């Protein structure tokens, strides 16, 4: 109905036929309701490995800054480490747009917790559980978020490290790697970390991270020698600016 007083109570013209008869079964203006329901079958713009480990002061993560458009190294300044609250960082592999959607979800949850103001703060274990429910719910709808997440944080005086993927699969470990890193970096991390979580120094952790990132740059065609490293300790979150490590290519030249 329009706002003219002499038309109050009368149906709008587009809802009636030429005989001024109201059409109950009128078709919607848009035919979108008849379109087929579609789902993402294959991610387009993607990020590769995220690696993470525990050490004596907390947790450390690393991810490069490349987002590949198929096999094209298209975007070279994408940050795939994202702080959530004061003591949690998530690292994302897989579809970048789904990662951006997840960031919006997490931001909304953090804002909601802030305004409730009940003294409760979402820590790394809570973010981990929330992500696992989100990912499993989307998987159950046959519309998954095409990501694998590493959740690192510091909670109740100790480091926390967990993994969540597009199927809702979860596990916690002292070292985690996604993407090609699960094959190339994980053996290096296990050798350095397992059994030494409480004695591994920050310098040794950084050295292990940089070694893994160098190996991935050598062997993974979707990686880049430009990455960020995140450190989560009792003092909070610290994420470095993007930087590179020295590489050696003389072996490829036959020298």
C-alpha positions in Angstrom: 0.0 0.0 0.0 1.2 3.6 -0.7 1.1 6.6 1.7 -1.7 8.6 0.1 -4.7 8.8 2.5 -7.3 8.0 -0.1 -5.6 4.7 -0.9 -5.3 3.5 2.7 -6.6 -0.1 2.9 -6.4 -0.6 -0.8 -3.9 -3.0 -2.4 -1.0 -1.7 -4.4 -1.6 -1.5 -8.2 1.1 -4.1 -9.0 -0.7 -6.6 -6.7 -4.0 -6.4 -8.7 -5.0 -7.1 -12.3 -6.9 -4.8 -14.6 -10.2 -5.7 -13.0 -8.8 -4.5 -9.7 -8.8 -8.1 -8.3 -6.2 -8.9 -5.7 -3.9 -11.7 -7.0 -3.0 -14.0 -4.1 -0.7 -16.3 -6.2 1.2 -13.5 -7.9 4.7 -14.5 -9.0 7.7 -12.8 -7.4 9.4 -10.1 -9.4 12.7 -12.0 -9.2 13.0 -15.5 -10.5 16.0 -16.1 -8.2 13.9 -18.4 -5.9 13.7 -20.9 -8.8 17.5 -20.9 -9.4 19.4 -24.0 -8.3 21.2 -24.0 -5.0 24.9 -23.8 -5.6 27.9 -24.7 -3.5 31.6 -23.9 -3.7 33.1 -26.9 -5.5 36.7 -25.7 -5.6 38.5 -22.8 -3.9 39.9 -20.2 -6.3 42.2 -17.9 -4.3 44.1 -20.0 -1.8 46.9 -19.8 0.8 49.3 -22.7 1.5 50.9 -24.0 4.6 50.7 -22.7 8.2 53.2 -24.1 10.7 53.1 -23.9 14.4 54.9 -25.2 17.5 55.0 -24.9 21.3 58.1 -23.8 23.1 58.9 -22.9 26.7 57.4 -19.4 26.7 54.3 -20.1 24.7 53.4 -20.8 21.0 54.8 -19.7 17.7 53.1 -19.7 14.3 54.2 -18.8 10.7 52.6 -18.4 7.4 53.7 -16.8 4.1 52.0 -13.8 2.5 51.0 -15.4 -0.8 47.5 -16.0 -2.1 47.5 -18.0 -5.3 44.9 -17.5 -8.0 44.9 -21.1 -9.2 48.6 -21.7 -10.1 49.3 -17.9 -10.4 51.2 -16.2 -7.6 48.7 -13.3 -7.7 48.5 -11.6 -4.3 51.8 -11.3 -2.3 50.7 -9.2 0.7 47.9 -11.3 2.2 48.2 -11.7 6.0 47.1 -15.2 7.0 47.8 -14.9 10.7 45.0 -13.1 12.5 44.9 -12.1 16.2 41.6 -12.9 18.1 41.5 -11.2 21.4 44.7 -10.6 23.5 46.1 -14.2 23.7 45.0 -16.0 20.5 46.1 -16.1 16.9 44.6 -18.2 14.1 46.5 -19.2 10.9 44.5 -20.1 7.8 45.2 -22.3 4.8 42.8 -22.7 1.9 40.3 -20.3 0.5 41.0 -16.7 1.3 37.4 -15.5 1.0 36.2 -18.2 3.4 39.0 -17.0 5.8 37.7 -13.5 5.5 34.2 -14.7 6.4 35.5 -16.6 9.4 37.3 -13.4 10.6 33.9 -11.6 10.5 32.3 -14.4 12.6 35.1 -14.2 15.2 35.0 -10.4 15.3 31.3 -10.6 15.9 31.7 -13.1 18.8 34.4 -11.0 20.4 32.2 -7.9 20.2 29.3 -9.8 21.7 31.5 -11.0 24.6 32.8 -7.5 25.2 29.3 -6.0 25.4 28.0 -8.7 27.7 30.7 -7.6 30.1 30.4 -10.5 32.5 34.2 -10.8 33.2 34.5 -13.8 30.9 37.0 -13.6 28.0 37.2 -15.9 25.1 40.5 -17.7 25.2 42.3 -20.0 22.7 40.4 -23.2 23.8 37.1 -21.4 23.4 38.0 -20.1 19.9 39.1 -23.6 19.0 35.8 -25.1 20.1 33.8 -22.4 18.3 35.6 -22.9 15.1 35.2 -26.7 15.3 31.4 -26.2 15.6 31.3 -23.7 12.7 33.3 -25.9 10.4 31.3 -29.1 11.3 28.0 -27.3 10.9 29.0 -26.0 7.4 30.2 -29.5 6.5 26.9 -31.0 7.6 25.1 -28.6 5.3 27.3 -29.8 2.4 28.6 -26.3 2.1 32.0 -26.4 3.8 34.3 -23.5 4.5 37.4 -24.5 2.4 40.0 -23.9 5.1 42.3 -25.6 7.6 42.9 -23.5 10.7 45.7 -23.6 13.3 44.6 -22.0 16.6 47.5 -20.9 18.8 47.3 -19.1 22.1 48.2 -18.8 25.7 45.6 -19.8 28.3 45.8 -20.5 32.0 49.6 -20.3 32.2 50.4 -22.6 29.3 50.5 -22.6 25.5 47.6 -24.0 23.5 47.8 -25.3 19.9 44.9 -26.9 18.0 43.9 -27.8 14.4 40.5 -27.5 12.7 39.7 -28.4 9.1 36.8 -28.1 6.6 35.3 -31.4 7.8 35.3 -30.3 11.4 38.2 -32.6 12.3 40.1 -31.4 15.3 43.2 -32.3 17.3 45.7 -30.7 19.6 49.4 -31.2 19.4 52.8 -29.7 20.3 53.5 -29.1 16.6 51.1 -28.6 13.7 51.5 -28.0 10.0 48.9 -27.6 7.2 49.0 -27.9 3.5 52.3 -29.2 2.0 53.8 -28.4 5.4 52.1 -31.5 6.8 54.5 -33.5 4.6 57.6 -31.4 4.4 57.7 -29.3 7.6 56.1 -31.6 10.2 59.0 -34.1 10.4 61.4 -31.2 11.1 59.0 -29.8 13.7 58.6 -33.1 15.5 62.3 -33.7 15.6 62.9 -30.3 17.2 59.8 -30.0 19.5 58.6 -33.4 20.7 59.8 -34.0 24.2 61.3 -30.5 24.5 58.2 -28.4 24.7 59.2 -27.1 28.2 62.9 -26.5 27.4 62.8 -25.2 23.8 64.1 -21.6 23.8 62.6 -18.8 21.6 65.8 -18.7 19.5 65.6 -22.4 18.8 61.9 -22.1 18.0 62.6 -19.2 15.5 65.4 -21.2 13.9 63.0 -24.2 13.4 60.3 -22.0 12.0 62.7 -20.4 9.5 64.1 -23.7 8.5 60.6 -25.0 7.7 59.7 -21.9 5.8 62.9 -22.2 3.7 62.2 -25.9 2.9 58.6 -25.0 1.9 59.8 -22.3 -0.4 62.2 -24.7 -2.1 59.6 -27.5 -2.5 56.1 -26.0 -2.5 55.2 -24.2 -5.8 52.5 -22.2 -4.0 54.7 -20.7 -1.4 56.7 -17.5 -1.1 59.8 -16.4 0.6 58.0 -13.6 2.4 56.3 -14.6 5.6 55.1 -13.5 9.1 55.8 -15.1 12.4 53.5 -14.8 15.4 54.5 -15.3 19.0 51.9 -15.8 21.8 53.1 -15.6 25.4 51.9 -14.5 28.8 52.7 -10.9 27.6 50.2 -11.2 24.7 50.4 -11.5 20.9 53.3 -10.3 18.8 53.2 -10.6 15.0 56.2 -9.6 13.0 56.3 -7.6 9.8 56.7 -9.8 6.6 60.4 -10.8 6.1 62.4 -13.3 4.1 65.2 -15.8 4.8 68.4 -16.3 2.9 68.2 -19.0 0.3 70.8 -20.9 -1.8 70.1 -21.8 -5.4 73.6 -22.6 -6.8 72.7 -26.4 -6.8 70.1 -25.7 -9.4 72.7 -24.1 -11.7 74.9 -27.2 -11.6 77.7 -25.4 -9.5 
